[in-house]
């Protein structure tokens, strides 16, 4: 299907039910991560910035879990960065990044600003966003020599969704995605890997650029073409729109840390459980893995950004505590002497075969060297949640509740869960979205 036909012509009934169901659970997962993200300084700062610098004009929307009125571009910026502030959101292997992080805040901004309420259209836009963003990401990695953040390509999806929402014609749609590609933040991902800070994966900036591009194109601003969509050497990526569903290729994270850190962490958790171990039995942890995982080199984090972009610290925390959640990547864990002992003493080795398998597969093998002289090997391990072996629905719901309930409370998080998982099922065409928007935009109360 041609890009424009897919973008403007796709209807809810055209999407296979398994794709719709997957989209619901990805949406639920993103909302849980967004709720947890509001507890970070990164989210607080960007929300204050958006409220102060991106005030509403002719279009008004609100900030997620905050309620302050801002422009659609400001809401997309703050929403994307808030989700990105807690690195537990979905991703895609070949994009080496995250589509949903920028897609969700863009859809929310358009629906709120333009007064939309059709729940089937909400799910349709989410699915379209994943399809466009994922293809744009693969295309950019194929055609650019540097490794750019997700914001570089999610901008195209945000603009495309705006073109659909605003009813732009084919010519204006082409200008919108061209503007978005041109201004999308081609930020250098590995710089943030080596020096972890709040800039992270660029998703919020990409969403902001894309939303701005759609409204600019509606006003007559030009910027075509978008090379990652129109170039002949990426035509194969776009030719299967409507028949191959890339939303089904997204992975789910079990832990709020970089995906590259998760194979060693999973291997340690597997060994800990299989042998009934506690950390005081472990002399050191030896990790064989791929280059990018080794590059996540912060062993003694001082910020949550450093902890989330570390391989050794969450792996050590998993050995000590048997889990890695938001608490293990917060300041409360940074002075834990047992975690620091294992993190600082961890031994890393790159494996050529693991490097060759990346990015299609992310592999690690861990050996626990015990104080009694035994060596326990994990075997080759991958992170859980890959699309080839998706997490059960019950586990995704459990993850959502674990993220959302401490921030929103059981009642509010339960309403959101019911609204999301009921989208497109009930006969009412707007009740689900109305409930969803109400709870997503409602500010947090004192003590929440």
C-alpha positions as CSV (number, residue, x, y, z in Angstrom):
1,X,0.0,0.0,0.0
2,X,1.3,3.5,-0.8
3,X,2.3,5.7,2.1
4,X,-0.4,8.3,1.6
5,X,-3.1,5.6,1.1
6,X,-2.1,3.8,4.3
7,X,-1.8,7.0,6.4
8,X,-5.1,8.6,5.4
9,X,-7.1,5.6,4.2
10,X,-6.5,3.0,7.0
11,X,-9.5,2.3,9.2
12,X,-9.9,0.4,12.4
13,X,-11.6,-2.5,10.6
14,X,-8.6,-2.9,8.3
15,X,-6.3,-3.8,11.1
16,X,-6.0,-7.5,12.2
17,X,-7.3,-8.1,15.7
18,X,-3.9,-9.4,17.0
19,X,-2.4,-6.1,16.0
20,X,-5.2,-4.2,17.8
21,X,-4.7,-6.3,20.9
22,X,-0.9,-5.8,20.8
23,X,-1.4,-2.1,20.4
24,X,-3.6,-2.0,23.5
25,X,-1.0,-3.6,25.7
26,X,1.8,-1.4,24.3
27,X,-0.4,1.6,25.2
28,X,-0.9,0.3,28.7
29,X,2.8,-0.3,29.1
30,X,3.7,3.2,27.9
31,X,1.2,4.8,30.4
32,X,2.7,2.8,33.3
33,X,6.2,4.0,32.3
34,X,4.9,7.6,31.9
35,X,3.4,7.5,35.4
36,X,6.7,6.2,36.9
37,X,8.6,8.8,34.9
38,X,6.8,11.7,36.6
39,X,8.8,10.9,39.8
40,X,12.1,11.8,38.1
41,X,13.8,15.2,38.1
42,X,14.0,14.9,34.3
43,X,10.2,14.8,33.9
44,X,9.7,17.6,36.4
45,X,12.1,19.9,34.7
46,X,10.7,19.3,31.2
47,X,7.1,19.7,32.4
48,X,8.0,23.0,34.1
49,X,9.9,24.1,30.9
50,X,6.9,23.2,28.6
51,X,4.5,25.1,30.9
52,X,6.7,28.1,31.0
53,X,8.0,28.2,27.4
54,X,5.3,26.4,25.3
55,X,2.1,28.1,26.3
56,X,-1.1,27.4,24.5
57,X,-2.2,29.6,21.5
58,X,-4.9,28.7,19.1
59,X,-4.4,25.0,20.0
60,X,-4.5,23.9,23.7
61,X,-3.6,20.6,25.2
62,X,-2.4,19.4,28.6
63,X,0.6,17.8,30.1
64,X,0.5,14.1,31.1
65,X,-0.2,13.5,34.8
66,X,0.2,17.3,35.3
67,X,-2.8,19.1,33.8
68,X,-1.2,22.4,32.9
69,X,-2.2,23.8,29.6
70,X,0.4,24.0,26.8
71,X,0.7,23.9,23.1
72,X,0.6,20.5,21.3
73,X,4.3,20.8,20.5
74,X,5.1,21.4,24.1
75,X,2.9,18.5,25.3
76,X,4.6,16.2,22.8
77,X,8.1,17.4,24.0
78,X,7.3,16.9,27.7
79,X,5.4,13.6,27.3
80,X,8.2,12.0,25.2
81,X,10.8,13.1,27.7
82,X,8.8,12.0,30.7
83,X,8.3,8.5,29.3
84,X,12.0,8.4,28.3
85,X,13.0,9.4,31.8
86,X,12.2,5.9,33.1
87,X,13.8,3.5,30.6
88,X,11.2,0.8,30.7
89,X,9.3,1.4,27.5
90,X,9.0,-0.7,24.4
91,X,11.5,-0.9,21.6
92,X,12.5,-2.5,18.3
93,X,15.7,-4.4,17.7
94,X,16.5,-3.1,14.2
95,X,15.7,0.6,15.0
96,X,17.9,0.3,18.1
97,X,15.3,2.6,19.7
98,X,11.8,3.2,20.7
99,X,8.7,4.1,18.7
100,X,6.0,4.3,21.3
101,X,7.8,6.9,23.5
102,X,7.2,9.6,20.9
103,X,4.1,8.2,19.3
104,X,1.9,8.2,22.4
105,X,2.4,11.8,23.5
106,X,1.9,13.0,19.9
107,X,-1.5,11.1,19.6
108,X,-2.5,12.5,23.0
109,X,-1.6,16.0,22.0
110,X,-3.6,15.8,18.8
111,X,-6.7,14.3,20.4
112,X,-6.8,16.8,23.1
113,X,-6.0,19.9,21.0
114,X,-8.4,18.9,18.2
115,X,-11.2,17.6,20.4
116,X,-11.2,14.1,19.1
117,X,-12.9,11.3,21.0
118,X,-13.2,8.2,18.8
119,X,-11.6,5.3,20.6
120,X,-11.1,3.2,17.5
121,X,-9.4,6.2,15.8
122,X,-7.1,6.5,18.9
123,X,-6.0,2.8,18.5
124,X,-5.7,3.2,14.7
125,X,-3.4,6.2,15.1
126,X,-1.3,4.4,17.7
127,X,-0.9,1.4,15.3
128,X,-0.1,3.8,12.3
129,X,2.5,5.5,14.5
130,X,4.3,2.3,15.2
131,X,4.3,1.3,11.6
132,X,5.7,4.6,10.3
133,X,8.2,5.2,13.1
134,X,9.6,1.7,12.9
135,X,10.1,1.8,9.2
136,X,11.6,5.3,9.4
137,X,14.1,4.1,12.0
138,X,15.2,1.1,10.0
139,X,15.5,3.4,7.0
140,X,17.7,5.9,8.8
141,X,20.0,3.3,10.2
142,X,20.4,1.9,6.7
143,X,21.2,5.2,5.0
144,X,23.1,7.2,7.7
145,X,26.6,6.6,8.8
146,X,26.1,7.7,12.4
147,X,23.8,6.1,15.1
148,X,21.1,8.6,15.8
149,X,18.6,8.7,18.6
150,X,14.9,7.6,18.3
151,X,13.9,11.3,18.0
152,X,15.5,11.5,14.6
153,X,12.9,9.1,13.1
154,X,10.0,9.3,15.4
155,X,9.5,12.8,14.2
156,X,8.3,11.5,10.9
157,X,5.6,9.4,12.6
158,X,4.5,12.3,14.7
159,X,4.2,14.5,11.6
160,X,2.3,11.8,9.7
161,X,-0.2,11.4,12.5
162,X,-0.7,15.1,12.5
163,X,-1.3,15.1,8.8
164,X,-4.0,12.4,9.3
165,X,-5.6,14.3,12.2
166,X,-5.7,17.6,10.4
167,X,-6.9,16.1,7.1
168,X,-4.0,17.3,5.0
169,X,-3.9,16.4,1.4
170,X,-1.2,14.4,-0.3
171,X,0.9,17.4,-1.1
172,X,0.7,18.9,2.4
173,X,1.3,15.5,4.0
174,X,4.5,15.2,1.9
175,X,5.7,18.6,3.2
176,X,4.9,17.7,6.8
177,X,7.0,14.6,6.9
178,X,9.7,16.3,5.0
179,X,9.8,19.2,7.5
180,X,9.9,16.6,10.3
181,X,12.7,14.6,8.8
182,X,14.7,17.8,8.2
183,X,14.3,19.2,11.7
184,X,14.2,15.8,13.6
185,X,17.0,15.7,16.2
186,X,19.8,13.6,14.6
187,X,21.5,13.5,18.0
188,X,24.4,11.1,18.6
189,X,23.1,8.2,20.7
190,X,26.5,6.8,21.7
191,X,27.5,10.1,23.2
192,X,24.7,9.7,25.8
193,X,25.8,6.1,26.3
194,X,29.3,7.2,27.2
195,X,28.1,10.3,29.2
196,X,24.6,9.5,30.5
197,X,22.6,12.7,31.1
198,X,19.0,13.8,30.7
199,X,19.3,14.2,26.9
200,X,18.8,10.4,26.5
201,X,17.1,9.1,23.4
202,X,15.8,12.3,21.9
203,X,12.2,11.1,21.7
204,X,10.5,14.2,23.1
205,X,12.4,16.5,20.8
206,X,11.4,14.2,17.8
207,X,7.8,14.3,18.9
208,X,7.9,18.1,19.2
209,X,9.5,18.5,15.8
210,X,6.9,16.2,14.2
211,X,3.9,17.8,15.8
212,X,5.3,21.3,14.8
213,X,5.9,20.0,11.3
214,X,2.2,18.9,10.8
215,X,0.8,22.3,11.9
216,X,3.4,24.1,9.8
217,X,2.5,22.1,6.7
218,X,-1.2,22.9,7.4
219,X,-0.2,26.6,7.2
220,X,1.6,26.2,3.9
221,X,5.2,25.7,5.2
222,X,7.2,23.5,2.8
223,X,10.0,20.9,3.4
224,X,9.6,17.9,1.1
225,X,10.9,15.4,0.4
226,X,11.6,13.0,3.3
227,X,14.4,10.9,2.0
228,X,14.0,8.1,4.5
229,X,10.5,7.6,3.1
230,X,10.9,8.4,-0.6
231,X,14.5,7.3,-1.5
232,X,14.6,4.3,-3.8
233,X,17.0,2.4,-1.6
234,X,14.4,2.2,1.2
235,X,11.4,1.5,-1.0
236,X,11.2,-2.1,0.2
237,X,10.6,-0.9,3.8
238,X,7.5,1.0,2.8
239,X,6.0,-1.3,0.2
240,X,4.5,-3.7,2.7
241,X,2.5,-1.1,4.7
242,X,-0.8,-2.7,5.6
243,X,0.4,-6.3,5.1
244,X,3.4,-6.5,7.4
245,X,2.7,-5.1,10.9
246,X,5.9,-3.9,12.6
247,X,3.9,-3.2,15.8
248,X,4.1,-6.9,16.4
249,X,8.0,-6.7,16.4
250,X,8.2,-4.5,19.4
251,X,9.9,-5.9,22.5
252,X,8.8,-5.2,26.1
253,X,11.2,-4.5,28.9
254,X,11.0,-6.2,32.2
255,X,13.3,-3.7,33.8
256,X,13.7,0.1,33.6
257,X,17.2,0.1,32.1
258,X,18.7,0.1,28.7
259,X,17.8,-3.0,26.7
260,X,21.5,-3.6,26.1
261,X,22.1,-4.1,29.8
262,X,19.2,-6.6,30.2
263,X,20.8,-9.9,28.9
264,X,23.5,-10.0,31.7
265,X,20.9,-8.9,34.2
266,X,18.5,-11.6,33.2
267,X,21.4,-14.2,33.2
268,X,22.2,-13.2,36.8
269,X,18.6,-13.4,37.9
270,X,18.3,-16.9,36.3
271,X,21.4,-18.1,38.1
272,X,20.3,-16.6,41.4
273,X,16.9,-18.3,41.2
274,X,18.2,-21.7,39.9
275,X,20.8,-22.1,42.6
276,X,19.1,-20.4,45.5
277,X,22.0,-17.9,45.8
278,X,22.4,-14.7,47.8
279,X,24.9,-12.1,46.9
280,X,27.2,-12.7,49.9
281,X,28.1,-16.0,48.3
282,X,29.4,-14.3,45.2
283,X,33.0,-13.2,44.8
284,X,32.6,-11.6,41.4
285,X,30.5,-11.6,38.3
286,X,32.1,-12.2,34.9
287,X,30.1,-11.0,31.8
288,X,30.7,-11.9,28.2
289,X,28.5,-9.8,25.9
290,X,28.4,-7.5,22.9
291,X,30.2,-4.1,22.5
292,X,27.3,-1.8,23.0
293,X,26.5,-3.5,26.4
294,X,30.1,-3.1,27.5
295,X,29.9,0.6,26.5
296,X,27.3,1.1,29.3
297,X,30.2,1.5,31.6
298,X,29.0,3.5,34.6
299,X,29.7,1.4,37.7
300,X,28.9,3.8,40.5
301,X,26.0,5.9,39.3
302,X,25.1,9.2,41.0
303,X,22.0,9.9,38.9
304,X,19.1,7.7,37.7
305,X,20.2,8.4,34.1
306,X,23.6,6.9,34.9
307,X,22.0,3.9,36.5
308,X,19.6,3.3,33.6
309,X,22.5,3.5,31.1
310,X,24.7,1.1,33.0
311,X,25.2,-2.7,32.6
312,X,27.2,-3.4,35.8
313,X,25.0,-1.6,38.3
314,X,21.6,-3.1,37.5
315,X,23.2,-6.5,37.0
316,X,24.8,-6.2,40.5
317,X,21.5,-4.9,41.9
318,X,19.7,-7.9,40.5
319,X,22.2,-10.2,42.2
320,X,21.8,-8.4,45.5
321,X,18.0,-7.8,45.6
322,X,16.6,-10.3,43.2
323,X,14.8,-7.6,41.2
324,X,15.4,-4.4,39.4
325,X,12.6,-1.8,39.5
326,X,12.4,1.9,39.8
327,X,13.8,1.8,43.4
328,X,17.0,0.0,42.1
329,X,17.7,2.9,39.6
330,X,17.0,5.6,42.1
331,X,19.2,7.4,44.6
332,X,18.1,5.1,47.4
333,X,20.2,2.3,45.8
334,X,23.3,4.2,44.8
335,X,25.0,3.9,48.2
336,X,24.2,0.2,48.7
337,X,27.7,-1.2,49.6
338,X,26.9,-4.7,48.3
339,X,25.6,-3.5,45.0
340,X,28.6,-1.3,44.6
341,X,31.0,-4.2,45.5
342,X,29.7,-6.4,42.7
343,X,29.3,-3.6,40.2
344,X,32.8,-2.2,40.7
345,X,34.3,-5.7,40.6
346,X,32.4,-6.9,37.5
347,X,34.6,-8.3,34.7
348,X,33.5,-7.7,31.1
349,X,34.7,-9.4,27.9
350,X,33.4,-8.7,24.4
351,X,32.5,-11.7,22.3
352,X,32.9,-11.5,18.5
353,X,29.9,-13.8,17.9
354,X,27.7,-11.7,20.1
355,X,28.9,-8.6,18.3
356,X,28.1,-10.2,15.0
357,X,24.6,-11.1,16.2
358,X,23.8,-7.5,17.2
359,X,21.3,-5.8,16.7
360,X,19.0,-8.6,15.7
361,X,19.9,-10.4,18.8
362,X,21.4,-9.1,22.1
363,X,23.3,-11.9,23.9
364,X,25.2,-12.4,27.1
365,X,26.8,-15.2,29.0
366,X,27.5,-14.7,32.7
367,X,29.7,-16.7,35.2
368,X,29.2,-16.3,38.9
369,X,32.5,-16.9,40.7
370,X,31.5,-18.0,44.2
371,X,33.5,-17.5,47.4
372,X,33.7,-21.3,47.8
373,X,35.6,-21.6,44.4
374,X,32.7,-22.8,42.3
375,X,31.9,-21.2,38.9
376,X,28.3,-21.2,37.8
377,X,27.7,-20.4,34.1
378,X,24.4,-19.1,32.7
379,X,24.8,-20.2,29.1
380,X,23.9,-17.8,26.3
381,X,21.0,-15.6,27.5
382,X,18.7,-13.0,26.0
383,X,16.4,-10.5,27.7
384,X,12.8,-11.6,28.2
385,X,10.0,-9.8,26.3
386,X,11.3,-10.2,22.7
387,X,8.6,-10.5,20.1
388,X,9.7,-14.1,19.3
389,X,8.6,-15.0,22.9
390,X,6.3,-12.2,24.0
391,X,5.5,-11.7,27.6
392,X,2.1,-13.1,28.7
393,X,-0.7,-10.5,29.0
394,X,-0.9,-11.1,32.7
395,X,2.7,-10.2,33.1
396,X,2.3,-7.0,31.2
397,X,-0.6,-6.0,33.4
398,X,1.5,-6.8,36.5
399,X,4.3,-4.7,35.2
400,X,1.9,-1.8,34.5
401,X,0.4,-2.0,38.0
402,X,3.9,-2.1,39.6
403,X,4.8,1.1,37.8
404,X,1.5,3.0,38.0
405,X,0.0,2.2,41.4
406,X,2.8,3.7,43.5
407,X,2.3,7.0,41.7
408,X,-1.4,7.1,40.8
409,X,-2.9,4.9,43.4
410,X,-4.9,1.7,42.8
411,X,-8.2,3.3,41.9
412,X,-6.9,5.7,39.3
413,X,-4.5,3.2,37.8
414,X,-7.3,0.7,37.7
415,X,-9.5,3.1,35.7
416,X,-6.8,3.7,33.2
417,X,-6.2,-0.1,32.9
418,X,-9.9,-0.7,32.2
419,X,-10.1,2.2,29.7
420,X,-7.1,1.1,27.7
421,X,-7.9,-2.6,27.6
422,X,-11.5,-1.8,26.6
423,X,-10.6,0.6,23.7
424,X,-12.4,-0.4,20.5
425,X,-14.4,-3.1,22.2
426,X,-17.4,-1.3,23.7
427,X,-20.2,0.1,21.5
428,X,-19.6,3.6,22.7
429,X,-17.2,5.4,20.3
430,X,-15.9,7.9,22.9
431,X,-16.4,6.7,26.5
432,X,-13.0,4.9,26.5
433,X,-11.0,7.8,25.2
434,X,-12.8,10.3,27.5
435,X,-11.9,8.2,30.5
436,X,-8.4,7.7,29.3
437,X,-7.8,11.4,28.7
438,X,-9.3,12.4,32.0
439,X,-7.0,10.2,34.0
440,X,-3.9,10.8,31.8
441,X,-4.1,14.6,32.1
442,X,-5.4,14.9,35.7
443,X,-2.6,16.3,37.9
444,X,-1.2,14.2,40.6
445,X,-2.6,15.0,44.1
446,X,-0.6,15.7,47.2
447,X,0.8,12.4,48.4
448,X,0.3,10.5,45.1
